[in-house]
Amino acid sequence: MAELKTVGVIGAGQMGNGIAHVAALAGYDVIMTDISDEALAKGVTTIEGNMRRQVMRHMITDDAMMSGLKRIRTSSSIKAHEDADIVIEAATEKREIKEQIFRSICEIVPAHTYLATNTSSISVTRLASVTDRPDKFIGMHFMNPVPLMKLMEVIRGLATSQDTYETAITFAQRLEKTTTNAEDYPAFIVNRILVPMINEAVYTLYEGVGTVESIDTAMRLGANHPMGPLTLADFIGLDTCLSIMQVLHDGLADTKYRPCPLLVKYVEAGWVGKKVGKGFYDYTGEHPVPTR
C-alpha cells in the first residue's frame, strides 16, 4: 500500500475546497485546481474562513490553521497535478465533464497515482473505464460540508484493486472520517435515500399540499430533522439534486424516481439554491424568504 504525500483536488467549489481543507489539516500537501481563477480565489477564501471558525470553536489551534493554509497551492492548469500521489475529482455532477477530466489527468500523472471521484451518484465503474488505470480508481463520496461531516462513502468499481481500497480507507482515517462501503449502484446509499425524499418534498410543494415553510417546519419538528428538506435542497444545490434524480431515474428505470417538474423548472430558471442566492428561499436579504 502506497504512502500518500501530495493530494490533488480538481474543483474549488463547496466540495473541492472542503476536501482540500481537511487534507491540508491532516498534513498532506494539497494542490487545488479549477478552470476559473475566480473560483480558486473564492475557494481559498472559504477555506480560510472555515478554518477560522474552527479555531474560534476550539476545534483546531491557530498554528494548525496557519500550517494547513501553507500546505495548499492553487492553479488553473491541470498539469499542476503531475506530482500528485492521489487526485480527487470534485467537479460538477455531469458524467461527460468528469470523464473528460479523467482522460486529461491520465495524460499528466505518473503510473503510481491513484484516482478518486467524489461523485454523489454516477457509476464509479463507468468513470474508471475511461482511464488507463481502472484498478487504481475508486469512489470517495464526502458529505457536505466536508470539514464538519464525519462520513465518507467508499465505492469500489468493478476493477478497483484491494490495494486501492485499503489506501482509500487509510486516507479516510487520517482525515478522521468514518467510512461506509457502498456498492456501485446509482446514488449509492446516502443519496439513494436522501434525494428521493427531497424530490417528494418538492412534489408536496408542487401539488399544493403545503407551503415551503410548512413543509420544512413539519419535517424539522415532526421528524426531528436538523433542517427541512427544501432548505437542505437549497444547501446541496437544486442542480445537483436534479442530476442525482436523473441518474436514479435513468439507471433504475422506476417511475418513483421521476424528477418533480417544479424542481426542473427551478433549475431551468437558474434558481439552484444558496450558492446563487435563490432557490426555494431567497437569500439576498437579512433572512431567507420563501420564493413560492
TIKE-208468 format. One line per 10 residues: number of its first residue (from 0); their letters; for each residue x, y, z of C-alpha. Coordinates in steps of 0.25 Angstrom, whole numbers. Layout:
BEGIN
NUM> a> X:Y:Z ~ ...
This chain:
BEGIN
0> maelktvgvi> 0:0:0 ~ 6:13:-5 ~ 8:25:5 ~ 1:37:0 ~ 8:51:2 ~ 2:60:-9 ~ -13:61:-11 ~ -18:67:-24 ~ -33:73:-23 ~ -40:76:-36
10> gagqmgngia> -50:87:-34 ~ -50:98:-24 ~ -65:99:-21 ~ -72:95:-8 ~ -68:80:-9 ~ -54:83:-15 ~ -50:93:-5 ~ -55:85:7 ~ -47:73:2 ~ -34:82:1
20> hvaalagydv> -37:88:15 ~ -38:74:22 ~ -26:68:14 ~ -17:80:18 ~ -21:80:33 ~ -17:65:32 ~ -3:68:28 ~ -4:66:13 ~ 2:75:3 ~ -10:80:-6
30> imtdisdeal> -11:85:-20 ~ -25:90:-23 ~ -28:93:-38 ~ -40:99:-45 ~ -42:105:-59 ~ -46:118:-52 ~ -37:127:-45 ~ -49:134:-38 ~ -53:120:-33 ~ -40:117:-28
40> akgvttiegn> -39:131:-20 ~ -53:129:-15 ~ -49:114:-11 ~ -37:119:-3 ~ -45:130:4 ~ -55:120:8 ~ -45:110:14 ~ -38:121:22 ~ -52:126:27 ~ -56:112:31
50> mrrqvmrhmi> -43:109:38 ~ -44:122:46 ~ -58:117:50 ~ -51:104:55 ~ -41:112:63 ~ -52:120:69 ~ -59:108:73 ~ -46:102:79 ~ -47:90:68 ~ -33:93:63
60> tddammsglk> -22:102:68 ~ -17:115:61 ~ -4:108:58 ~ -11:97:51 ~ -19:106:43 ~ -7:114:38 ~ 1:101:35 ~ -11:96:28 ~ -13:108:19 ~ 2:108:15
70> rirtsssika> 0:94:10 ~ -10:98:0 ~ -6:102:-14 ~ -15:106:-25 ~ -14:106:-41 ~ -23:108:-53 ~ -15:97:-60 ~ -18:82:-59 ~ -3:80:-61 ~ -1:84:-47
80> hedadiviea> -5:70:-42 ~ 7:64:-49 ~ 14:60:-35 ~ 1:56:-28 ~ 0:43:-21 ~ -15:43:-22 ~ -24:52:-30 ~ -39:54:-25 ~ -49:60:-35 ~ -59:69:-29
90> atekreikeq> -65:75:-42 ~ -80:77:-45 ~ -89:65:-45 ~ -88:63:-60 ~ -83:50:-65 ~ -77:56:-78 ~ -69:66:-71 ~ -64:56:-61 ~ -60:47:-72 ~ -52:58:-79
100> ifrsiceivp> -45:62:-66 ~ -40:47:-64 ~ -36:46:-79 ~ -28:58:-77 ~ -22:55:-64 ~ -17:41:-68 ~ -8:48:-79 ~ -1:56:-67 ~ 0:48:-55 ~ 10:37:-53
110> ahtylatnts> 7:22:-53 ~ 6:21:-37 ~ -4:32:-36 ~ -18:27:-30 ~ -30:34:-36 ~ -43:36:-28 ~ -56:43:-31 ~ -65:50:-21 ~ -78:47:-30 ~ -90:46:-22
120> sisvtrlasv> -98:37:-32 ~ -90:33:-44 ~ -85:19:-47 ~ -70:18:-42 ~ -68:7:-51 ~ -72:15:-63 ~ -63:27:-59 ~ -52:17:-57 ~ -53:11:-71 ~ -49:24:-78
130> tdrpdkfigm> -36:24:-70 ~ -23:16:-72 ~ -23:10:-58 ~ -37:5:-54 ~ -30:-3:-43 ~ -25:10:-37 ~ -39:17:-37 ~ -49:18:-26 ~ -61:26:-21 ~ -59:35:-9
140> hfmnpvplmk> -72:42:-7 ~ -70:52:4 ~ -82:59:11 ~ -85:74:11 ~ -80:82:18 ~ -67:73:17 ~ -60:79:29 ~ -72:76:39 ~ -78:63:33 ~ -71:51:38
150> lmevirglat> -76:41:27 ~ -69:37:15 ~ -76:26:5 ~ -65:18:-1 ~ -69:11:-14 ~ -61:1:-21 ~ -63:0:-36 ~ -63:-14:-43 ~ -48:-13:-46 ~ -43:-6:-33
160> sqdtyetait> -32:-13:-26 ~ -31:-17:-12 ~ -18:-8:-11 ~ -26:4:-16 ~ -38:1:-6 ~ -28:-1:6 ~ -21:12:2 ~ -34:20:2 ~ -38:14:15 ~ -25:19:21
170> faqrlekttt> -26:32:15 ~ -40:34:21 ~ -36:30:35 ~ -25:41:34 ~ -35:51:30 ~ -43:46:43 ~ -55:41:34 ~ -63:29:37 ~ -65:21:25 ~ -77:12:20
180> naedypafiv> -76:3:8 ~ -86:5:-3 ~ -88:-4:-15 ~ -86:3:-29 ~ -101:5:-32 ~ -108:19:-35 ~ -106:29:-24 ~ -100:19:-14 ~ -106:19:0 ~ -108:33:5
190> nrilvpmine> -113:40:-7 ~ -121:27:-11 ~ -130:30:1 ~ -128:45:3 ~ -130:51:-10 ~ -143:44:-13 ~ -148:49:0 ~ -145:63:-5 ~ -151:61:-18 ~ -164:56:-11
200> avytlyegvg> -164:69:-3 ~ -163:77:-16 ~ -175:69:-21 ~ -182:72:-8 ~ -180:87:-11 ~ -183:85:-26 ~ -197:79:-22 ~ -200:89:-12 ~ -201:80:0 ~ -192:90:8
210> tvesidtamr> -184:103:6 ~ -169:104:6 ~ -169:108:21 ~ -180:98:25 ~ -172:86:19 ~ -159:90:25 ~ -165:92:39 ~ -173:79:38 ~ -160:71:35 ~ -152:79:45
220> lganhpmgpl> -162:77:57 ~ -169:65:53 ~ -157:56:48 ~ -147:63:56 ~ -138:67:44 ~ -128:77:47 ~ -133:85:35 ~ -145:84:26 ~ -144:77:12 ~ -145:89:4
230> tladfigldt> -135:97:12 ~ -126:85:10 ~ -128:84:-5 ~ -124:99:-6 ~ -112:96:2 ~ -108:84:-7 ~ -111:91:-19 ~ -124:88:-27 ~ -116:85:-40 ~ -109:74:-32
240> clsimqvlhd> -122:69:-27 ~ -127:69:-41 ~ -115:62:-46 ~ -116:51:-36 ~ -131:49:-38 ~ -128:47:-53 ~ -117:37:-50 ~ -127:29:-42 ~ -138:30:-52 ~ -129:26:-64
250> gladtkyrpc> -121:15:-56 ~ -133:8:-49 ~ -144:11:-59 ~ -154:13:-48 ~ -165:24:-49 ~ -163:27:-34 ~ -150:34:-37 ~ -156:43:-47 ~ -151:57:-44 ~ -162:67:-40
260> pllvkyveag> -166:77:-51 ~ -164:88:-41 ~ -150:84:-38 ~ -147:84:-53 ~ -153:98:-54 ~ -145:104:-43 ~ -132:99:-49 ~ -136:104:-63 ~ -138:117:-56 ~ -124:117:-50
270> wvgkkvgkgf> -130:117:-36 ~ -121:106:-31 ~ -120:109:-17 ~ -112:117:-7 ~ -99:117:-15 ~ -106:127:-25 ~ -115:134:-14 ~ -128:128:-19 ~ -135:114:-19 ~ -147:110:-11
280> ydytgehpvp> -143:122:-2 ~ -137:136:-6 ~ -124:138:2 ~ -122:152:-3 ~ -128:159:9 ~ -125:158:24 ~ -133:146:26 ~ -137:135:16 ~ -151:137:9 ~ -159:126:2
290> tr> -159:129:-13 ~ -172:121:-14
